Structure formats: C-alpha cells, structure tokens
C-alpha cells in the first residue's frame, strides 16, 4: 500500500496518538463548560443564563484560536492565520449545529 499510494510508513505509536487525541478533546472540550460550572458558583451568572452563554462563546473562540495557533508547531504556517482559520471553521461548525438544533426543536 505504501508503494501504490505513496503513503510513508511511520513508527509512531497509534496508542500514544489516540491517548493524546483523547486528552486534547477532554481538556479543550471542557473549556466552554467552565462558564456553566462558574454559574453554579457565582450567583449572578446563574440568575442570568445569557451571560453564561456569552462567556462560553468567548471561551470557545479563544480556545479555537489557541488550538489553531498551536497547530503552527506542526505545519510551520503563520500563527495568526492558522488560529483564524480554525476559529472560522469552528464558528461555522457551531453555527451549523445550532441551526440544526433549532430546526429539530420545531419538530419536537
């Protein structure tokens, strides 16, 4: 398969790659939830859920930009452009899922 498709064989451990991916998803996926955890600790945030949502959106945007900027270590591209690319793609994915959720809500 390596000869036909031109795929380079690698000696990287698939278990290590899987663990790193899992930890990354768990760590960075928890960041948007921090606003809702804080809402349980800070009475003002629990009274006004729209502020918790705004904080979650801001934290998500910052996290996406940071992940895109960290991608530069692998790709060697411009950190700002890479961060902005991931931020826009993540924003589009969030908007699409929000729209799908809104459409499904009307069906239920």
N, C-alpha and C positions, 0 to 999 in steps of 0.2 A: 504494500500500500504506500510505503514511503517513496518508492521509485515512481509509481504511476501518478500519484497526486502531488508529489513534490513536498510532502509533509516531512518536516525534520523530526527525527526521533529525539526524545528528551529523557533525561534521567531524573526529572522532578518527581517527587512523591505525590501520587494522587490523594493519599490520605492527608498529607500536610496541606495541599491546596484546598481540600474540602474543609478541613478544620479552620483554616484562615478565612475562607469564604463564610462559613457559618458564624464565626466570631465577629466578622465585619458586619454581617447582616444583623446580628443580635445587638451589637454595640451601636451602630449608626441608626438602626431601626428604632431604638429606644429613645433617641434624641427628641423626636417630635412629641413623644408621650410625656416628656418632662413637664410640659405646661400643664397637663392634666393631673400629674402627680402633685405639682405645686398647688394646684387648685384645691386639693384636699387639705393642704397645709396652711394656705393663706385664704382667709375667709372672703376677701374682696374678689378673688378670682373665681371662687365657687358661686358667688352671687351673680356674676356677670360672665356667662359662658362664652360670649363673643370675644372677650379679651383673651381667654384661654385659647380659643381657636386662632386668633391673630398671632399670639405668641408661638403657637405650634407651627403656623405657616412660616413665620420668620426663622424659627429654629430649623425647620426643614430646608428652607432656602439656603441658609448658611451652611448646613451640613452638606447639601448637594454641591455647593460651590467648593467647599473644602475637599470633598472627595474628588471632584474634577481637578482641583489644583494638585492633589496628591498623585493623581494619575500621571503627572508630568515626570515623576521619577522613573516610570516605565517607558513612556513614549518620547520624552525629551522635547515636547512641544512647549509653546508659551503657556505659562501657568494661568494667566488671566483668561485667555481664550478657551483653554481646556475647562476651567472652572465654569465659565459662562455657558459652554456647550452642555455640560452635564446639568446645570441649573435649568436651562431652557428645556432640555429633553425631559427632565424630572417634572418640571412645571406642566408640560404638555401631557405627560402621563397622568399627573394628578388631576388636571382639568378633564381629561377623558374619563377617568374613573368616577369623578364627581358627577359628570354628565350622565354616565350610565346609571349610577346610583339614583340620581334624580329621576331619570326615566323609569327605572324599575319601581321606584317608590309610588309612582302614579298607578302602577298595575296592581299593587298590593292593597 
